[in-house]
Amino acid sequence: MNLKNFYNFFTFSIIGCLTMPGVLFGPAIVGILVDHADFSEQYAGWAMAYQSIGSATALLIISSFIHSLDLKKLAFITLIFAFILEIYCSFNSTPVFSFLIIRLLIGAFTTIANIAVYTSIASLKNYERGFGMFVLMQYLVSGLGLYFMILYSDYIGSQGLFLLLGLFNLIALFMIRTLPNQQANNNTGSALTSETKVLFSGIALLAIIGFGIHEMSGVAQFTYIERIGVSILIDNQSLSNIMLISSLLGIPGAIICITLGKKYGLVIPILFGISLCLFGMSLFLFSKTYLTYTIRMCLMGFGWSIVLPYIQSHLANIDKKGSALAAGNSFATIGGALGALLAAKLIGENSNYDALLQVSILIYIIAASFLIISIKLKKTHESTTAQRS
């Protein structure tokens, strides 16, 4: 990867992180809303859920028209609206339904800028390393952001929180100009036909659904992972340390993707990352101790950060214009929401964490199967096409 590409991937990753605060700083945002804006825990959770709904909806709609859109210009416009709405929220952060609708709109607006980043990365050479850089920056920004936002939450307050989120949008707005200009297809009918053909191909459907199930499994576990630690009598300080270490281990995982790129293809690194995750899940299921909990968290943090950029690389390889990426990220967002609901259902009133862990493992295996089959089909299709030409 040459220096220019490295700079571009780094810059794009910063923009991407600035446009996904709900994902990166969610726990801190919920805590500030509860402690400083008179939100109940449930209503604060709803605020985050509505933002996710807006994000998933925008991605799903865009995936059907992405070839005919100038995402760079559209992102510029939507970030202006997102900035204005965040400023409004800084003066009107009360637990009412209109606030939820505003969070939904902000989720949709910032996601348009976020998918512009994904398609920009996909448009450059060695894009799999670009996605590795993006994941690395997400882990780094999330870790630092959560640390400082939680540490200084009393000083930030609800007004400071939304002013800070507005500042993120403003910085991203000024940085949008660094994204490459991508030619939109002015023939809307042709573009729609092209996108439909891509999205409904077996290769794309398996990858998109597999990505959604992958996130469903992950969120189902992480929703109650802190509670699982408490259930085996791990103290709060130790839990915080484990969470921090497991998050930091995501950085070397992403560096593997940046360094290796496609040297070993997609299947081998994905299987390696998935195997680490499954081993960690299974180990803790059979032996619930402080040590196995720590190992499980570290393996998940490391393995997850390897798998994620390669999944996104595969989606980008299916369609460089980004329709599969947009649809995949939409299904991932929906899958995450369903995962949280499934987790709540499985543990019930008796805190049945074993059922949650067992079902999560099963779902993860299904997701892995979908993704591997999709990659194999794509490779076979490329080989057949090459032979014909």
C-alpha positions, -999 to +999 in steps of 0.1 A: +000+000+000+016+033-011+018+064+010-010+082-010-034+053-005-025+051+032-033+088+036-066+084+017-077+054+038-067+072+070-087+104+061-117+084+049-116+064+081-117+096+102-147+108+083-164+074+088-158+075+125-172+110+128-204+099+112-211+069+134-211+082+170-242+061+179-222+030+172-189+040+187-201+060+217-235+044+224-229+034+261-216+069+270-245+086+252-271+065+270-253+072+303-253+110+298-290+110+287-300+090+319-278+110+343-281+145+329-313+147+308-339+129+330-342+100+305-351+066+318-328+038+308-355+024+286-362+057+268-325+064+264-323+029+248-352+038+225-333+070+214-304+048+203-328+023+187-345+050+166-312+063+154-303+027+143-337+024+126-330+056+106-296+043+097-309+009+085-337+025+065-314+049+047-290+022+038-317-001+025-332+027+003-298+038-009-287+003-019-314+003-046-304+037-061-267+040-053-255+038-089-275+069-098-265+090-068-237+114-063-230+103-027-204+130-021-228+159-028-256+141-010-234+135+020-225+172+021-262+182+022-273+156+048-244+165+071-256+201+071-291+189+083-275+165+108-255+194+123-285+216+126-306+189+143-278+181+168-276+218+177-314+217+182-311+186+204-285+204+226-313+229+236-342+204+235-331+171+249-362+158+266-377+123+266-406+130+242-416+113+209-404+142+187-369+137+201-370+101+189-380+112+154-351+137+154-327+109+163-341+088+135-335+115+110-300+121+123-293+084+120-304+085+083-285+117+075-251+107+090-254+072+075-256+086+040-222+103+047-209+070+062-218+049+032-201+075+010-169+066+029-174+029+023-179+034-014-149+057-015-127+031+001-140+005-023-131+027-053-094+026-045-068-001-050-061-025-021-095-016-006-094-046+018-066-028+036-087+004+036-115-015+054-088-028+078-078+008+085-114+018+090-120-010+116-087-001+134-098+036+136-132+025+149-117+005+178-092+034+186-117+062+184-144+042+203-120+033+231-106+068+236-140+084+231-158+062+256-130+067+281-131+105+280-169+109+276-176+087+306-148+103+326-159+139+320-197+132+316-205+155+346-188+184+328-202+175+294-238+171+303-266+166+278-261+200+261-224+195+258-230+159+244-251+171+215-229+201+208-200+176+206-219+154+182-227+185+161-190+193+160-183+158+147-208+165+119-192+199+112-157+184+110-169+156+087-187+182+066-154+200+059-136+168+053-161+154+028-143+173+000-114+148+003-136+119-009-132+110-046-157+122-072-176+091-084-195+093-116-232+087-111-252+068-137-278+093-151-298+065-167-320+058-136-338+028-152-305+012-162-290+018-128-320+004-110-319-028-131-281-031-125-285-028-087-315-052-086-295-077-106-266-074-081-286-075-049-307-104-059-279-126-071-272-156-049-237-144-041-249-110-028-279-124-009-258-149+009-232-123+018-258-096+028-279-120+050-247-136+064-235-102+075-268-095+091-268-128+110-231-123+120-240-090+137-271-105+152-249-131+170-224-105+181-249-080+195-269-108+212-239-116+232-225-082+238-258-068+251-255-089+283-217-096+283-212-073+313-241-090+332-226-124+324-193-113+340-213-101+371-231-134+373-197-152+378-188-127+405-162-106+386-159-072+403-165-039+384-129-028+383-118-062+368-147-060+343-136-026+332-100-038+327-111-068+307-134-047+285-105-022+278-080-049+270-104-068+247-111-036+228-075-027+224-069-062+209-091-052+181-063-029+168-037-056+161-065-077+145-073-049+121-035-044+115-034-080+102-058-070+075-040-038+066-006-057+064-017-089+046-045-075+024-056-103+001-023-122+002-042-153+016-075-145-001-107-140+019-116-175+032-085-182+052-085-149+073-123-151+078-121-187+089-092-178+112-111-150+129-143-170+131-124-199+147-110-176+174-144-163+182-161-197+183-133-211+205-137-183+229-175-187+230-173-225+235-145-223+261-165-200+283-197-220+279-180-251+293-160-234+320-172-202+336-142-188+354-125-154+355-097-168+333-121-182+306-142-150+306-110-130+300-098-153+272-133-153+256-134-115+256-099-111+242-104-137+215-137-121+205-121-086+203-092-099+182-111-123+160-140-099+153-117-072+141-101-096+116-134-109+102-152-076+098-130-058+072-128-090+051-166-093+051-168-056+039-141-063+013-162-092-001-193-070-003-172-043-021-159-069-045-194-079-054-202-044-065-176-016-065-204+011-067-215+001-032-250-014-035-240-046-018-221-026+009-251-004+016-275-034+018-250-054+038-246-027+064-283-022+065-289-058+073-260-057+098-278-028+116-311-047+115-294-079+126-279-060+156-313-048+167-328-082+164-299-097+183-306-074+213-343-084+212-334-121+209-310-118+239-336-103+261-361-131+251-336-159+257-324-149+291-360-143+303-366-135+339-343-162+352-311-149+336-306-180+315-272-170+300-264-205+289-293-205+264-281-171+251-245-183+246-256-216+229-280-199+205-253-172+197-228-199+188-254-216+165-263-183+148-226-175+143-219-208+126-249-202+103-235-167+095-200-181+088-215-208+064-234-182+044-204-159+041-179-187+031-204-201+005-208-167-010-171-161-012-166-195-029-194-188-054-179-155-062-145-171-068-161-197-091-180-171-110-148-150-116-129-181-128-157-190-152-159-154-165-121-154-170-121-186-189-149-174-213-130-142-220 
